[in-house]
Amino acid sequence: MKITQKFLNKIEPCNEGLKWAIAHNLIGKERVIFLKELIKDDKLDWANWLIVRTMSYKQDVAYAIYAAEQVIAVFEKQYPEDKRPKIAIEAAKECLKNPNKKNKAAAAAAYVAAADAAAAYADAAAAAYAAAYAAKTANAAYANAAYVAAYAAAYVAAYADAAAAYAADAANAANANAANANAANAKNEMQLRILDFGIKLIG
């Protein structure tokens, strides 16, 4: 798949992102090349924004499940009694296997519960990130109940809690600068691992 001007017009990137793509001569390039250039330039959030807009339904859900499973242990370590994110992941897996109406409804319900978990437990910055990203995903024209459950709940809720946990762990570092650097490195490593999986998914 090529990232054409027509495709970009359809998904409506921000002006800054569009200018970046033009400046790097990426219009019309294959999506994997486009994504790798974003990653090379440390535009990891942009790469994630783009990759989910180029995936099939099953790729979307598989990507979300993988992302959530990378960080669910962090959440469960902090909140072992709260099973809402895990339930959201399981609901997404059921949708992946059999995307029928019943499973989509269950996934949508799980999304609400997992979003509540993120709001309840993530620190202010991570919760704000999760809420904004979830809202953006839920309002996207291509979104459906299963996608929202899988991506917004499993990925965003788990990601938010992981970010909060990484920040908390890093706060034990010798000073604030070291703490911030450790938190940023942990986030980048996680994003890179997830994006690498996504690139393999789309081939």
VEXFIMAR-106961 format. One record per residue (C-alpha): residue number from 0; x, y, z. Coordinates in Angstrom, 1 decimal, padded with zeros to 4 digits, always signed. Layout:
ATOM   n      u      v      w
ATOM NUM      X      Y      Z
...
//
This chain:
ATOM   n      u      v      w
ATOM   0 +000.0 +000.0 +000.0
ATOM   1 +001.3 +003.5 -000.9
ATOM   2 +000.6 +006.5 +001.2
ATOM   3 -000.8 +008.8 -001.5
ATOM   4 -002.0 +012.3 -001.3
ATOM   5 -005.5 +011.0 -001.8
ATOM   6 -005.1 +008.7 +001.2
ATOM   7 -003.7 +011.4 +003.4
ATOM   8 -006.6 +013.7 +002.5
ATOM   9 -008.9 +011.0 +003.6
ATOM  10 -007.3 +010.4 +007.0
ATOM  11 -006.7 +014.2 +007.6
ATOM  12 -003.2 +014.4 +009.2
ATOM  13 -002.2 +017.5 +011.1
ATOM  14 -000.6 +020.3 +009.1
ATOM  15 +002.7 +019.7 +010.8
ATOM  16 +002.7 +016.0 +009.9
ATOM  17 +001.7 +016.7 +006.3
ATOM  18 +004.5 +019.3 +005.9
ATOM  19 +007.0 +016.7 +007.4
ATOM  20 +005.9 +014.1 +004.8
ATOM  21 +006.3 +016.5 +001.9
ATOM  22 +009.7 +017.7 +003.2
ATOM  23 +010.9 +014.1 +003.4
ATOM  24 +009.6 +013.3 -000.1
ATOM  25 +007.4 +010.5 +001.3
ATOM  26 +004.1 +011.1 -000.6
ATOM  27 +003.5 +008.1 -002.8
ATOM  28 +006.0 +005.9 -000.9
ATOM  29 +005.1 +002.4 +000.4
ATOM  30 +003.6 +002.6 +003.9
ATOM  31 +006.4 +000.5 +005.5
ATOM  32 +009.0 +003.0 +004.1
ATOM  33 +006.9 +005.9 +005.3
ATOM  34 +006.6 +004.3 +008.8
ATOM  35 +010.3 +003.6 +009.1
ATOM  36 +011.1 +007.2 +008.2
ATOM  37 +008.8 +008.3 +011.0
ATOM  38 +010.4 +006.0 +013.4
ATOM  39 +013.9 +007.1 +012.3
ATOM  40 +013.0 +010.7 +013.0
ATOM  41 +011.6 +009.7 +016.4
ATOM  42 +008.0 +010.5 +015.4
ATOM  43 +006.7 +007.4 +017.2
ATOM  44 +003.2 +008.8 +018.1
ATOM  45 +002.8 +009.8 +014.4
ATOM  46 +003.9 +006.4 +013.3
ATOM  47 +001.3 +004.8 +015.6
ATOM  48 -001.4 +007.2 +014.4
ATOM  49 -000.6 +006.3 +010.8
ATOM  50 -000.2 +002.5 +011.1
ATOM  51 -003.6 +001.9 +012.6
ATOM  52 -005.2 +003.8 +009.7
ATOM  53 -003.6 +001.5 +007.2
ATOM  54 -004.5 -001.8 +008.9
ATOM  55 -007.3 -004.3 +008.2
ATOM  56 -009.8 -005.0 +010.9
ATOM  57 -008.0 -008.1 +012.1
ATOM  58 -004.6 -006.4 +012.0
ATOM  59 -006.1 -003.5 +014.1
ATOM  60 -007.3 -005.9 +016.8
ATOM  61 -004.2 -008.1 +016.7
ATOM  62 -002.0 -005.0 +017.1
ATOM  63 -004.1 -003.7 +020.0
ATOM  64 -004.0 -007.1 +021.8
ATOM  65 -000.2 -007.3 +021.4
ATOM  66 +000.3 -003.7 +022.7
ATOM  67 -001.9 -004.3 +025.7
ATOM  68 -000.2 -007.6 +026.6
ATOM  69 +003.2 -005.8 +026.6
ATOM  70 +002.1 -003.7 +029.6
ATOM  71 -000.7 -005.5 +031.3
ATOM  72 +001.6 -007.1 +033.9
ATOM  73 +002.5 -003.6 +035.1
ATOM  74 -001.1 -002.8 +035.7
ATOM  75 -001.8 -006.2 +037.4
ATOM  76 +001.2 -005.8 +039.6
ATOM  77 -000.1 -002.5 +040.9
ATOM  78 -003.8 -003.5 +041.0
ATOM  79 -004.0 -007.3 +041.2
ATOM  80 -007.7 -007.2 +042.1
ATOM  81 -008.8 -005.2 +039.1
ATOM  82 -009.5 -007.5 +036.1
ATOM  83 -011.0 -004.9 +033.8
ATOM  84 -008.1 -004.4 +031.4
ATOM  85 -007.6 -008.2 +031.2
ATOM  86 -011.2 -008.7 +030.5
ATOM  87 -011.0 -006.1 +027.7
ATOM  88 -008.0 -007.9 +026.2
ATOM  89 -009.9 -011.2 +026.3
ATOM  90 -013.0 -009.6 +024.7
ATOM  91 -010.7 -008.3 +021.9
ATOM  92 -009.3 -011.8 +021.4
ATOM  93 -012.8 -013.2 +021.1
ATOM  94 -013.6 -010.5 +018.5
ATOM  95 -010.5 -011.4 +016.6
ATOM  96 -011.5 -015.0 +016.4
ATOM  97 -015.2 -014.4 +015.8
ATOM  98 -016.2 -010.8 +015.1
ATOM  99 -020.0 -011.5 +015.5
ATOM 100 -022.5 -009.1 +017.0
ATOM 101 -022.4 -010.7 +020.5
ATOM 102 -018.6 -010.5 +020.7
ATOM 103 -018.5 -006.9 +019.5
ATOM 104 -021.1 -005.9 +022.1
ATOM 105 -019.0 -007.7 +024.8
ATOM 106 -015.9 -005.9 +023.6
ATOM 107 -017.6 -002.6 +023.7
ATOM 108 -018.7 -003.2 +027.3
ATOM 109 -015.2 -004.2 +028.2
ATOM 110 -013.9 -001.0 +026.6
ATOM 111 -016.0 +001.1 +029.0
ATOM 112 -014.8 -000.9 +032.0
ATOM 113 -011.1 -000.7 +031.0
ATOM 114 -011.4 +003.0 +030.3
ATOM 115 -012.8 +003.5 +033.8
ATOM 116 -009.8 +001.6 +035.1
ATOM 117 -007.4 +003.9 +033.3
ATOM 118 -009.2 +007.0 +034.6
ATOM 119 -009.2 +005.6 +038.2
ATOM 120 -005.6 +004.5 +038.4
ATOM 121 -003.4 +006.4 +035.9
ATOM 122 -001.7 +009.5 +037.1
ATOM 123 -003.0 +012.8 +035.8
ATOM 124 -000.8 +013.1 +032.7
ATOM 125 -001.3 +009.5 +031.6
ATOM 126 -005.0 +009.6 +032.2
ATOM 127 -005.3 +012.7 +030.1
ATOM 128 -003.4 +011.1 +027.3
ATOM 129 -005.5 +008.0 +027.5
ATOM 130 -008.8 +009.9 +027.6
ATOM 131 -007.8 +012.1 +024.7
ATOM 132 -006.5 +009.2 +022.6
ATOM 133 -009.5 +007.1 +023.4
ATOM 134 -011.9 +009.9 +022.4
ATOM 135 -010.0 +010.5 +019.2
ATOM 136 -010.1 +006.8 +018.4
ATOM 137 -013.8 +006.5 +019.3
ATOM 138 -014.7 +009.4 +017.1
ATOM 139 -012.8 +008.3 +014.1
ATOM 140 -014.9 +007.5 +011.0
ATOM 141 -013.4 +004.0 +010.6
ATOM 142 -013.9 +003.0 +014.2
ATOM 143 -016.3 +000.3 +015.3
ATOM 144 -017.2 -001.3 +018.7
ATOM 145 -014.6 -004.0 +018.5
ATOM 146 -011.9 -001.7 +017.3
ATOM 147 -012.6 +000.8 +020.0
ATOM 148 -012.6 -001.9 +022.7
ATOM 149 -009.4 -003.5 +021.5
ATOM 150 -007.4 -000.3 +020.7
ATOM 151 -008.8 +002.4 +022.9
ATOM 152 -009.3 +000.1 +026.0
ATOM 153 -006.6 -002.5 +025.8
ATOM 154 -003.9 -000.4 +024.3
ATOM 155 -004.6 +003.0 +025.7
ATOM 156 -005.7 +002.0 +029.1
ATOM 157 -002.8 -000.4 +029.6
ATOM 158 -000.4 +002.0 +028.0
ATOM 159 -001.5 +004.8 +030.3
ATOM 160 -001.0 +002.7 +033.4
ATOM 161 +002.4 +001.5 +032.2
ATOM 162 +003.5 +005.1 +031.6
ATOM 163 +002.4 +006.0 +035.1
ATOM 164 +004.2 +002.9 +036.6
ATOM 165 +007.4 +003.7 +034.6
ATOM 166 +007.3 +007.2 +035.8
ATOM 167 +006.8 +006.1 +039.4
ATOM 168 +009.7 +003.6 +039.2
ATOM 169 +011.9 +006.3 +037.6
ATOM 170 +011.0 +008.7 +040.4
ATOM 171 +013.3 +006.6 +042.6
ATOM 172 +016.3 +007.6 +040.5
ATOM 173 +018.9 +009.9 +041.9
ATOM 174 +017.4 +013.1 +040.5
ATOM 175 +014.5 +014.4 +038.5
ATOM 176 +016.4 +014.6 +035.3
ATOM 177 +017.5 +011.0 +035.6
ATOM 178 +013.9 +010.0 +036.4
ATOM 179 +012.5 +011.8 +033.4
ATOM 180 +015.1 +010.3 +031.1
ATOM 181 +014.4 +006.8 +032.4
ATOM 182 +010.6 +007.3 +032.0
ATOM 183 +011.1 +008.6 +028.4
ATOM 184 +013.5 +005.7 +027.5
ATOM 185 +011.0 +003.1 +028.8
ATOM 186 +008.2 +004.7 +026.9
ATOM 187 +010.2 +004.8 +023.7
ATOM 188 +011.3 +001.2 +024.0
ATOM 189 +007.8 +000.1 +024.5
ATOM 190 +006.5 +002.1 +021.6
ATOM 191 +009.3 +000.8 +019.3
ATOM 192 +008.5 -002.8 +020.3
ATOM 193 +004.8 -002.3 +019.5
ATOM 194 +005.4 -000.5 +016.2
ATOM 195 +007.9 -003.2 +015.2
ATOM 196 +005.1 -005.8 +015.7
ATOM 197 +002.7 -003.6 +013.7
ATOM 198 +005.1 -003.3 +010.8
ATOM 199 +005.5 -007.1 +010.8
ATOM 200 +001.7 -007.5 +010.8
ATOM 201 +001.2 -005.4 +007.7
ATOM 202 +004.1 -007.0 +006.0
//
